[in-house]
């Protein structure tokens, strides 16, 4: 374990200061404190409520990633980019990103551990390396941090928007116009599996751009997130009276044998390399099912034009 240092600039509780600085939850900081991994001015502290003042030197460290119990991995994941600091993958549908008590099948984290990939531990024991997540059925670009310093820098990029993603989605009816939805999202009070636009929710902002209409009456759109709430694109589309094909949780009407999963794909990922400072961009190819639908029900020449990354980025509402 290697120690990291932080010189305090504001007064407050140690758990709040560290949580804000590292972009982790206060529960995760509380674990570090209780395990004796945080000290102030050279003295180990035992209470998350410990008060620090400007000038205090906080020292903290994270446990090395622990190997989980052996689990059979019978799948592989496409790696779009990898170096000593990070990895970018194209997540397939049906793959859960990280373990949880309710998850019985192998996860992306299990695959990473199986491959022997060095992973950050800043997000807790079950989320090694995971800087941001994608829902189980959603596909596309996902970045993984190999060490805690990389994880911290990428988390800060999420906050200042220098890292982000453009999504592609197939929806049941075309949008009337390019638009931005700015509506708070929180847990649906009547269904704990769903999120919804609620007055007491967290700020959420999504931009939508029309790309093309298909012969089936559906449409391909692009979406850009300005915040990162659970199910944000799906919830904001529902507010517009639109649904992603396959998304029966939020109201799309179809038999699962026709469209077996949510047609939502993180297509373009951009970030600044945390070590070199280089601006980087990655394109995650569409998976066969979504590609086959578009090829069958849209003009191929037009499809090639709208899938060009420059076309997707240009003209997006801010």
C-alpha positions, 0 to 999 in steps of 0.5 A: 500500500502506498500513502497519498497526502492532502493539504487541507484548504478548508475547515470541516469533517475529515469524511466530508473533505476526503469524500469531496476531494476523492469523489467517493462516498462518505461511507467509503471514507468511513471504512478507511478511517475505521481501518486505520488508513487515515491520519492527520498531522502524523496521528491516526484518527478513529472518527469520521467526524474528526475536524480538520483545519486549513494547513492540516496534512492528511495522509491516506492509503487504499488497500490493494485489490483482493482476489475474489473467490475463483469464478468461471469466466466463459466470455471475453470483452473487446479491449479498445485501448490499454496502457499502464494506466487505464483500459477502455473496453466495449462492454457487451449487453448482459454483462453486469459491471461490478459484483453486488449481493444480488448478482450471481453471474460473473461481472466485468470486474471478475473478468478483469481480475481473471485477466490479471489486470491491475485495478484501482481500489478507490471505489471499494472492494466490489468496484475495483477499477470502475470509474463510471458504470453502464447498465447491464443491458447497455453496451459500449465504451467504458474506462477502467483505472489501473491505479488510484491516482489514475482513478482520482484524475479521471473522476475529476474529469467526470466532474469538470466534463473533460471526460464524457460519452456520446450515446446512440439509441434506437427509439420508438418514435422520432423526436420532433426536434433536437432538445435538452431535458433539464429535469431532476431524477430520483427513485420512483416512489412506486417502483424501486426498480425505476427512476423518475423525474421527481421534484426532490431528485438530483439535478439531471441534464441530457441533450438529444440529437436526431440522426435518422428515421427508419422504415419501421417508424423508429429513429436513431438518436444521439444523447450527451450527458451533462450529469450521470444519474442512474437510467438518465437517458431512459428517464428523460426520453420517457418525459418526452413520450419516447422509449428506447427499443427493448426498454420495457421497464420504462414503457416500450411495448414489444415482445422480448423475442423481437427486441431482446435488450435495450438498444442503447450504446455508449458510442464515443468516449473522450478523455484527457490521459491522466499521465500524458495530458493527451486528449483522447477519443475512442469509438466503440463499434456497434454490436451485431444486433443493433447494427443488423436492425439499422442495416435492415431498416435504414439507408446504408449511405445515410447510416454511414454519414450519421455514424461518423463521429464528427457528425455526431459531435457537431451541432449538439445543443450545449 
